[in-house]
Structures are given as C-alpha cells and as structure tokens.
Amino acid sequence: MRGAVFLALVALGGCATPQPAAWQPPIGPNAVFDQPPESAPENRLIVTDLRLAPDAVGVTHFHPWEEFLYVIEGSALLEIAGEPARTLLPGERFVIPARAVHTPRAGPEGVRAIVVRVHRGGDPVSTPVTP
C-alpha cells in the first residue's frame, strides 16, 4: 500500500503546473493605471511600474502633487533640489513633496519601483526643469 501511495505522489508531482517566472516590464515607465477614480472623477490616479537600467539618469522635473515611490528591486538615488541625496533600497518608500524638483537615478544594478500619484484632471503629469 505504501508503495502505491509513493508512486501516486511521484506521478502527481510530475503533473504539477510550473510557476510562471516573475514578469519584468520593459525599461522605462510602464503604466499600470491612469484613470479617474469613480469616487473622485475630477482627479487622476496614476500608477507606474518604473524600471531603469543600471546607473540610468532621468530628466530633472517636478509634479504638481506628491509622488509616492516604493522600490521593489535594485536601488534608486533620489536627488531633490536643496536636500542631500538619499539611496532607496528594496522595501523602502519615500514621498516626494508636491512641486519638489528632483532627478531620478538608478543604482549600479538598476531599479524597479512602483510610483503612485494623484493629480487633478487637467494638471500635467510632470514638468521638466533645466538644471
């Protein structure tokens, strides 16, 4: 009886569905949501899955509203005008204040982060700034 149970378990183990590999978005900002919430239709909920190559440097810019940043993989060097640069590692989060001029930089292994913003419907998503 034990032999039959063992063989059944081995046979079932071979039928297990393989787990899918983790999805890796392409390099750059990848839109997850960009839509008005039903409960606040005058606003836009903007969620981005951001992936930057190693040591990549983004455009210096600001947003009219806060930007919520959560690092998933790699590291990010966050440079906000007038403040010391800070490194964010996986599992760390940071809120970039509204209208704070900042330059996104990826660490030596690149970065993947979730970025969340809420904007009024007609506001620009970001405004580039010449350093």
N, C-alpha and C positions, 0 to 999 in steps of 0.2 A: 504494500500500500504506500509506504514512504517513497519508494522508487517511482511510483506513478505520479505522486504529488510533485516530486522533484522534477520529473520530466515535463509535467504540465507547466510548472513555474518557468522552466528554461524556455519552453516553447512560447509562452506568453511574453516573456522578456524580449524575445526576438521580434515580437509584433508591436512593441511599444512605439508610439509615434515619436519621432525625433523632435526635440525642442527647436524652434526656429532661432537662428542667430540673431543677436541684437541688431536692430536697424540702425544704420549710420546714415544720417542725412548728408546731402552734398555740402561742400564747403560754401559758406555764406549764410545769410539769414533765410530760414525756411519757415514760411507762415504756417501756424497751427490754427489760429483764429484771427479774424479781422472782421468784426461784425458788431452791430449794436446789440447790447443786451436787451431782451424783451422788457425787463423791468426798468430800464433806463435808456430808452431809444434815442435820446439826444447825445449819447456817448458812444464811443467805440471801444470794444475790448480787443486789444492787440496782443497776441501771444506768439512768440517766435522761438523756434529751436535753432539756436545760433551755433555754428561750427566754424572755427577759424583754424587755418593751417599754423604750424609751428612758427612762432615769432611774427605772425601777421600783425599789421598795424592798421586800424580802421581810420576813418575820417573823423577829425575833431568836429564835434557837434553838440547840440543840446535839444531837449524835448520840452514842450510846454507843460508837461505833467511829470510826476515821478516815474522813474523806471525801476522795476523790481528785477533783480538779477540773481539767479541761482545757478551755481556751477555744478555740472554733472561729471565732467571728465577734464583732465588736464589742469591748466591754471590760467588765470587772467590777471593782467596787471592793469589796474584801474587808475587812471590819471585824471583827477578832477582839478580844474584850474584853482590855484591858491591853496591846495592841500597836498600833503605828502602822498606819493603813490602808494598803493596798497595791493598786495597779492591776494587773490582769492583762490582757494583750493576746493576740490570736490566736497560737496556738502555745505559749503559756505554760501551765505547770501548777503546782499547789500542793497540798500535803497539809494538810488541816485536822486538827489533832490531835483525838483522842477527847475528848469532853466539853468542847471549846472552844466557848464561847458566841460566836456570830458572826451578823452581819446581812448577807445578800446584797444587793448594789445593782448595778443595770445602769448602764453608762456612757451618755453622751448619744446614742449610736446603738443602744442596746440591747445584748443579749449573747445568744449561743448557746454553750452549754458542755455537755460530757459530764461527768456526775457518777457516780462509782462508789463503792459502799460494800459491805462485807461485815458482816453482823450475825449474832448468834446468833438462832436461830429465833424465840424469844419476845420479843426486845427490841423496843422501839418504834423506828420509823424516825427520828423526831426528837421533841424535847421543846421546846415553846415556852417562852420566858423573857420575863418582863416587864422591860423595861429600867429 
